[in-house]
Amino acid sequence: MFRIRKILDNTSLANQSTINQVREIIKKQFPCARKEELVKISLQLNDPMKYRYRSILFVVENNLGKVKGFAMLLHMPDIKIAYLELISAAPGKTGGGIGSALYEYIREECLLLKVKGLFFECSIDDASVIKDETILKQNSARLKFYERYGVYPILNNVYASPVNPGDKDLYYLLMDKLGQNYPIEQKLGHKIVGAILERKYGDLIPKSQIAEVVRSFKDEEFVCRAPKYIKKPSIVKVALKDREKITLVVNEGHDIHHVQELGYVEAPVRLPIILESLEKTGLFLRVQPKKASDKLLKQVHMGAYVDYLRRACEVIEPGTSIYPIVFPIRNLARPPKDIELQIGYYALDTFTPLNENAYKAARGAVDCAVTAADSVLSGAHIAYALVRPPGHHAERRTLGGFCYFNSAAVAAHHLSGFGKVAVLDVDFHHGNGTQDIFYERSDVLTISIHGDPKFAYPHFAGFKDERGEKEGEGFNINYPLPEHTTPEQYRRTLISALKQIIKFNPLYLVISLGLDTAKADPTGTWSNEAEDFKAIGRLIGELKIPTLVVQEGGYRTQTLGKNARYFFEGLWGGFAEE
């Protein structure tokens, strides 16, 4: 099994390692590649202004991060085209479907980028020029591959002329219309060819030669060669299939955790209500969760805390719950030995219970959040982990506020291995757990918009002057709002928060989605209604950052489903529109 991952910069160690693997593939598959081209991979990812195109590196990798193939796509939004600079499987991996999977994925990406065409070069198959039968056979095989997609060389030009006398590496310019009936007329065609040559080869080819090649495209509109190898190509149109939908991962085992005491409003009915409403939109593609590793969980939560929750839930008598009765904060080094007494060592409040199923349900929520994060890494624009119990109050070593494991934080930590992450918590209550976990880190920006802790849970965290510590100083931002905040006031605050995210420029965005800011929610005091949630979603979506949404609070069941639906309709609308 493999996944296709999109890389936009080389800032993370994981991406640096991946780029080094790509360089090794290039060395082996393209032995004539210049050393400058190998160095350029990182430079062009980080500096689109210099090269006048946005570079996107796609890698096919297995679960261990081993690269099986790659492609480099250059997006030129000023002329609305994309250029496929390189595509290759690793040595020994050709013929295994990797090339097809990559090219089809890139075609989908181009359609999402709303380009007029995908252009690239391919070695010529002219037998009068290529005398080496082995090379001719290889070139013909490549062109036959692209004919499967209805892609052919552009005719009537001198693009395939040598750069220097004696050059034997000659290339056609190919055009993939991506199934669109959009004619490339001469004026636009000249812009396209000129841009490709100037931006790709400006340091190698004199301007006079570029101008000569551009002028050679004399047809009123681009005309492509007739099929040579496949008379009836089976694939022409691009089908966006799953990538035009929001990935949905549901914690199906959540309902085993059901507490009917002490006014416990975090009930199983919340998820089916949301799910039923979302199914009406047609926006979602549901996938099954995969098991996240204990190692990943223990990178976020203290190992002793994780082990305690598992052991305690295994021995608690079925049908009963335990609550803390002492809080040994004055002697953290010597916790009680008794399971029931130990809960106070790992708890923030007196109303979050432990029972036989709390660990299983919370662990399932983590699995869903990490699975959804993996879908974002694989190219999903938006993914939604519909989970309970919630998680944003769970700190590194404590439970509280109905939260046991901080699913959003685990997913954010996972994503941070591949680039900077911003976490935006829009629950009515402060995300104290997320703040605690990332408080000393600068690679994850944490922002929370919430009721002022003077009147809202958790009371001890969420103050404006909590800005982070050590390396994390300035990377934790709190927006505590008054008890009776209007929807208009809320949106103004959200816009301020989004400006901070834009300034941070993350590769991924995680939303801790609390729908308890709704009018008449039993745990909140604000008055957002369905149209307000749609506006909130749209503002976030307009950032156009790959986004993972993890469900947190929201307890007014009469409006919960509608509010969730409107939020996601706004989120997708903001993301998808130009």
Secondary structure as GFF3:
##gff-version 3
##sequence-region A 1 578
A	DSSP	beta_strand	3	7	.	.	.	ID=ss1
A	DSSP	alpha_helix	13	29	.	.	.	ID=ss2
A	DSSP	alpha_helix	35	46	.	.	.	ID=ss3
A	DSSP	alpha_helix	48	51	.	.	.	ID=ss4
A	DSSP	beta_strand	54	61	.	.	.	ID=ss5
A	DSSP	beta_strand	67	76	.	.	.	ID=ss6
A	DSSP	beta_strand	81	89	.	.	.	ID=ss7
A	DSSP	alpha_helix	98	112	.	.	.	ID=ss8
A	DSSP	beta_strand	118	123	.	.	.	ID=ss9
A	DSSP	alpha_helix	133	147	.	.	.	ID=ss10
A	DSSP	beta_strand	152	153	.	.	.	ID=ss11
A	DSSP	beta_strand	171	176	.	.	.	ID=ss12
A	DSSP	alpha_helix	186	201	.	.	.	ID=ss13
A	DSSP	alpha_helix	207	215	.	.	.	ID=ss14
A	DSSP	three_ten_helix	241	244	.	.	.	ID=ss15
A	DSSP	beta_strand	246	250	.	.	.	ID=ss16
A	DSSP	three_ten_helix	252	256	.	.	.	ID=ss17
A	DSSP	alpha_helix	270	278	.	.	.	ID=ss18
A	DSSP	beta_strand	284	286	.	.	.	ID=ss19
A	DSSP	alpha_helix	294	300	.	.	.	ID=ss20
A	DSSP	alpha_helix	303	315	.	.	.	ID=ss21
A	DSSP	beta_strand	321	322	.	.	.	ID=ss22
A	DSSP	alpha_helix	339	342	.	.	.	ID=ss23
A	DSSP	three_ten_helix	343	346	.	.	.	ID=ss24
A	DSSP	beta_strand	354	355	.	.	.	ID=ss25
A	DSSP	alpha_helix	358	377	.	.	.	ID=ss26
A	DSSP	beta_strand	382	386	.	.	.	ID=ss27
A	DSSP	alpha_helix	407	416	.	.	.	ID=ss28
A	DSSP	beta_strand	421	425	.	.	.	ID=ss29
A	DSSP	alpha_helix	432	438	.	.	.	ID=ss30
A	DSSP	beta_strand	444	451	.	.	.	ID=ss31
A	DSSP	three_ten_helix	470	472	.	.	.	ID=ss32
A	DSSP	beta_strand	476	481	.	.	.	ID=ss33
A	DSSP	alpha_helix	487	504	.	.	.	ID=ss34
A	DSSP	beta_strand	508	513	.	.	.	ID=ss35
A	DSSP	alpha_helix	530	541	.	.	.	ID=ss36
A	DSSP	beta_strand	547	551	.	.	.	ID=ss37
A	DSSP	alpha_helix	557	576	.	.	.	ID=ss38
###
